Amino acid sequence: MLITKWKLRCTFTEPALGGQATRNVTEKYVHEEARKAGIADEKLEEELDTLEDRLETLTTTFHKDEVGKPIMWDYHLRGFLKSTGSTFNGEMGVSAIKSKIDQYLFVFPRRFPLVMPPGSVITFNERPLRADTAKGPRVALARSEQVPAGTMFECELRLLTPGGRKQKGALSEELVRFLLDYGEYSGMFQWRNASWGRFIYELTAVDGREEVLK
């Protein structure tokens, strides 16, 4: 098995909206279920420590580092790739793309910064949410932290190739690029179906391949 490595740099062409509930909500509803599923407490605490304790009701936020700068976790990017893989399952003759991303395509490091343009600050995006309910139409106000267009992040993608060579139906650089291309149309994070969080990318090979299993 070989590991192929790329350096990935993504730049948002539209503002991106934080999609994470605040710490108190996440701890109560999301991570409690994760604990029941057997996910280690230390990993959950590490993520909780990067969330705001409380913000206004219905506000979604970004994870932040120790000095309050926004960050991403590896699963944010993998989630985008898996969602796109499900949308285009069968593209280039590859089936079960989502499952293969889970098994063979990884993001390093586990967390990395969202670097905003110089002089930029996190702002808030407020918009009405309309829904038809059993009691008739309802409108609520949603509020999200927002980073501006031009915000970027860098990380490394690593693709595991069973057998040490390209096989029919396996993930490839061509397919990885195809999935990333979709970011120009459907973005990441909150409200991405309304064009928020669209991005462009640069994918550069890291020299060499490392043999890990024979």
Beta strands, then each sheet from edge to edge (+ up, - down):
strand 1: 2-12
strand 2: 16-17
strand 3: 59-60
strand 4: 63-64
strand 5: 70-73
strand 6: 105-108
strand 7: 111-113
strand 8: 123-133
strand 9: 136-147
strand 10: 152-161
strand 11: 199-205
strand 12: 210-211
sheet 1: 6+ 10- 1+ 11-
sheet 2: 6+ 10- 1+ 12-
sheet 3: 2+ 9- 3-
sheet 4: 2+ 9- 8+
sheet 5: 4+ 5- 7+
end
